[in-house]
Amino acid sequence: MNISPETTRLGWIGTGVMGHSMCGHLIDAGYPMTIYSRTQSKAADLLEKGASWADTPRAVAEASDVVCSIVGFPADVEEVLLGSTGALAGCQAGNILVDFTTSKPSLAVEIAEAAAAKQVESVDAPVSGGDVGAREARLSIMIGGNKEVVDSLEPIFQTVGAKSVRQGGPGAGQHTKMVNQTLIASNMVAVCEGLLYGYRAGLDLETVMESVSSGAAGSWSLSNLGSRMIAGNYDPGFFVEHFIKDMGIALEEARRMGISLPGLALAEQLYIGLASQGHRRSGTQSLILTLAKLSDVDWEKQA
């Protein structure tokens, strides 16, 4: 398929923190767009830009050549793609499904097999970069699927991201995202612990950040989320409940493969504790509150 704004009708399912910006970039690039989201008001400005609304994911697919989705949980992916009113039910031979959701590798394989039975292509393409990466079209995209199909989708990937790499066949993108989330999980604990240490030691945390963020201890989480922690800004770039979901998938896959990931398991437990304190819909940087509580530190006073 020759994908371009002149030849390709796009469909989009899910206009949350990430999906809204990604869909907007594609509309701005000139692609005809049909949208479905559980909350239509979240798509209001996208519709004002010229996108069309569909009442079901199936209706999105019926009006599209390529259908992109980014929703919350594997159950949501299954519903919007494989359900009776899901996108696959509305696809014709030659259509392409692109799921940007972080989901189960096994589900990505299941979707690809169901799609192939209808001569439809399916690609799993989870993304990393948070709300800022989505807004600035700087996402990293990890892709599983047929190479020729993935190559044909490059104009879409280039519009929403800065880096896209095919990792292998169906499910390989999701496995790579599990590597990504495993790396982030323990690092988030370390960022919180480092900032708590600096605060208790009486240091100016802004000055500390100047020193450590550009050295060997630097990381995306420290540079992008450390400053939010210091400011007491817990608005979601990525929801705590979605990160818990991701860590659960990674630990499930680790058990299946017979490997031990104690750092990831600890991070998951700390985040579950954070969620129980009422922060399921806060940003992942709010982990600082759980670790501060463990040491009886009034972090809100610092902010």
C-alpha positions in Angstrom: 0.0 0.0 0.0 1.2 3.5 -0.9 0.5 5.5 2.2 0.1 9.2 1.8 -2.5 11.9 2.7 -3.6 11.8 -0.9 -4.2 8.1 -1.1 -4.9 6.8 2.4 -7.9 7.2 4.6 -6.9 6.8 8.3 -9.0 5.7 11.2 -8.1 6.4 14.9 -9.4 4.6 18.0 -8.6 6.2 21.4 -8.0 9.9 22.1 -6.4 9.9 25.6 -3.2 11.5 26.8 -1.1 9.9 24.0 -3.6 9.2 21.3 -5.0 12.7 21.1 -1.7 14.3 20.1 -0.7 11.5 17.7 -4.0 11.7 15.9 -3.7 15.5 15.7 -0.3 15.2 14.0 -1.7 13.0 11.3 -4.7 15.3 10.8 -2.3 18.2 10.5 -0.3 16.3 7.9 -3.4 16.1 5.8 -4.7 12.6 6.3 -8.5 12.1 6.0 -9.4 10.9 9.5 -12.3 9.0 11.1 -12.3 8.8 14.9 -13.8 6.7 17.7 -13.3 7.2 21.4 -15.3 6.1 24.4 -15.6 9.8 25.4 -16.5 11.9 22.3 -15.7 15.2 24.1 -12.0 14.2 24.2 -12.0 14.3 20.4 -13.9 17.6 20.0 -11.0 19.7 18.8 -9.9 16.9 16.4 -13.4 16.9 14.9 -13.2 20.7 14.6 -10.0 20.2 12.6 -12.0 18.2 10.0 -12.0 14.6 11.3 -15.2 12.6 11.1 -16.8 10.8 14.0 -17.8 7.1 14.0 -20.0 5.5 16.6 -18.1 2.2 16.8 -14.6 0.9 16.0 -16.2 -1.2 13.2 -17.5 2.0 11.6 -14.1 3.5 11.8 -12.6 0.5 9.9 -15.4 0.6 7.3 -14.4 4.2 6.4 -10.6 3.6 6.5 -7.7 2.0 4.8 -5.4 2.0 7.9 -6.9 1.9 11.4 -4.7 3.0 14.3 -5.5 2.3 18.0 -4.1 3.3 21.3 -6.3 2.5 24.3 -5.7 1.5 28.0 -5.6 -2.2 28.8 -5.4 -5.5 26.9 -9.1 -6.0 27.4 -9.8 -2.7 25.7 -7.5 -3.7 22.8 -9.4 -7.0 22.4 -12.8 -5.2 22.5 -12.0 -2.4 20.0 -10.1 -4.7 17.6 -11.7 -8.2 17.9 -15.1 -7.5 19.4 -18.4 -7.8 17.5 -18.3 -4.1 16.9 -14.5 -4.0 16.7 -12.3 -2.7 13.9 -11.5 -6.1 12.4 -15.2 -6.8 11.8 -15.3 -3.7 9.6 -12.1 -4.3 7.7 -11.8 -5.4 4.0 -9.0 -7.4 2.5 -5.9 -5.2 2.2 -6.6 -3.0 5.2 -4.0 -2.6 8.0 -4.5 -2.5 11.7 -1.8 -0.6 13.8 -2.1 -0.9 17.5 0.0 1.6 19.4 -1.2 0.4 22.8 1.2 -1.3 25.2 -0.4 -4.7 25.5 0.3 -8.4 25.8 2.6 -10.0 23.2 0.3 -13.0 23.0 -2.7 -10.8 22.2 -0.7 -9.1 19.4 -0.1 -12.6 17.9 -3.8 -13.4 18.3 -4.9 -10.2 16.5 -2.4 -10.9 13.7 -3.8 -14.4 13.2 -7.4 -13.2 13.2 -6.5 -10.4 10.8 -4.7 -12.8 8.4 -7.8 -14.9 8.2 -9.5 -11.9 6.6 -6.5 -11.0 4.5 -5.9 -8.0 6.7 -2.5 -7.0 8.0 -1.9 -6.3 11.7 1.1 -4.5 13.3 1.8 -4.0 17.0 3.6 -0.7 17.5 3.8 0.3 21.2 5.3 3.7 21.9 7.5 5.3 24.5 8.1 9.0 25.2 5.1 10.0 27.4 2.8 13.0 26.9 5.7 15.3 25.9 7.0 12.8 23.3 3.4 12.5 21.8 2.9 16.3 21.7 6.3 16.9 20.1 6.1 13.9 17.8 9.3 12.5 19.3 8.0 9.1 20.3 10.1 5.9 20.0 8.0 3.2 18.2 8.7 -0.5 18.8 7.2 -2.6 16.0 6.2 -6.2 15.3 4.8 -7.3 12.0 5.4 -8.2 8.4 8.5 -6.2 7.1 6.9 -5.0 3.9 3.8 -3.8 5.7 5.9 -2.1 8.4 8.0 -0.4 5.7 4.9 0.9 4.0 3.7 2.5 7.3 6.8 4.6 7.7 5.1 7.8 6.6 2.7 7.4 9.6 5.4 6.5 12.0 7.5 9.5 10.9 4.6 11.8 11.5 4.0 10.7 15.1 7.5 9.7 16.2 11.2 10.3 16.0 12.4 6.7 15.9 10.7 3.6 14.7 12.4 0.1 14.6 10.9 -3.2 13.5 11.8 -5.8 16.1 10.4 -8.9 14.3 7.1 -10.6 13.7 3.8 -10.2 15.5 4.3 -9.6 19.3 8.0 -8.5 18.9 7.0 -4.8 19.4 5.2 -5.6 22.6 8.1 -7.7 23.9 10.5 -4.8 23.2 8.1 -2.4 25.1 8.4 -4.8 28.1 12.1 -4.3 28.0 11.5 -0.6 27.9 9.1 -0.6 30.9 11.5 -2.9 32.9 14.3 -0.4 32.4 12.1 2.5 33.4 10.6 0.8 36.5 13.7 0.5 38.6 15.0 3.8 37.3 11.9 5.6 38.6 12.6 4.1 42.0 16.2 5.4 41.8 15.1 8.9 40.7 12.7 9.1 43.7 15.3 7.8 46.2 18.0 10.2 44.9 15.8 13.2 45.2 14.6 12.2 48.7 18.3 11.8 49.7 19.1 15.3 48.4 16.1 16.8 50.1 16.9 15.2 53.5 20.5 16.3 53.2 19.3 19.9 52.9 20.4 20.4 49.3 18.8 22.7 46.7 17.2 20.1 44.4 17.2 22.4 41.3 21.0 22.8 41.7 21.4 19.0 42.3 19.6 18.4 39.1 22.0 20.6 37.2 24.9 18.5 38.4 23.5 15.0 38.0 21.2 15.1 35.1 24.0 15.6 32.5 26.4 13.0 34.1 26.5 9.3 34.3 23.3 9.2 36.4 21.3 11.1 33.8 18.1 9.5 32.4 14.9 10.5 30.6 13.0 9.9 33.7 15.3 12.1 35.8 15.3 15.0 33.3 11.6 14.9 32.4 10.0 13.7 35.6 12.4 14.7 38.3 11.5 18.4 37.8 7.8 17.5 38.0 8.5 15.8 41.3 10.3 18.8 42.7 7.5 21.1 41.6 4.8 18.8 43.1 3.3 18.3 39.6 1.6 14.9 39.5 -0.4 15.5 36.3 -0.4 12.4 34.1 2.0 12.1 31.3 1.5 8.4 31.8 -1.1 7.0 34.3 0.0 5.0 37.3 -2.6 2.4 36.6 -1.3 1.9 33.1 2.3 1.5 34.3 1.1 -1.1 36.8 -0.6 -2.9 33.9 2.6 -2.8 31.9 4.7 -4.2 34.8 2.2 -6.9 35.4 2.5 -8.0 31.7 6.3 -7.9 31.9 6.4 -10.0 35.1 3.9 -12.5 33.6 6.1 -12.9 30.5 9.2 -13.2 32.8 7.6 -16.0 34.7 6.7 -17.8 31.5 10.3 -17.5 30.3 11.7 -18.6 33.7 13.6 -15.5 34.5 13.8 -13.5 37.8 13.3 -9.7 37.7 13.4 -8.6 41.4 13.9 -4.9 40.6 10.8 -4.9 38.5 8.8 -6.8 41.1 9.8 -4.3 43.8 8.8 -1.4 41.6 5.4 -3.0 40.9 4.8 -3.4 44.6 5.6 0.2 45.3 3.4 1.4 42.5 0.5 -0.8 43.7 1.0 0.9 47.1 0.8 4.3 45.4 -2.4 3.4 43.6 -3.9 2.3 46.9 -3.2 5.8 48.2 -5.6 7.3 45.6 -3.1 7.9 42.8 -4.2 5.4 40.1 -4.9 8.3 37.7 -1.9 10.4 38.7 1.4 10.5 36.7 4.1 7.9 37.3 6.2 10.6 38.9 3.9 10.6 41.9 5.8 7.5 43.1 7.9 10.1 45.1 4.9 10.3 47.5 5.0 6.6 48.4 8.8 6.6 49.0 8.6 9.9 51.0 5.9 8.3 53.2 8.1 5.3 53.9 10.7 7.7 55.4 8.1 10.1 57.0 9.2 12.9 54.7 6.7 15.7 54.0 7.4 15.9 50.3 4.5 18.3 49.7 6.2 20.8 52.0 9.3 20.6 49.8 7.3 21.3 46.7 
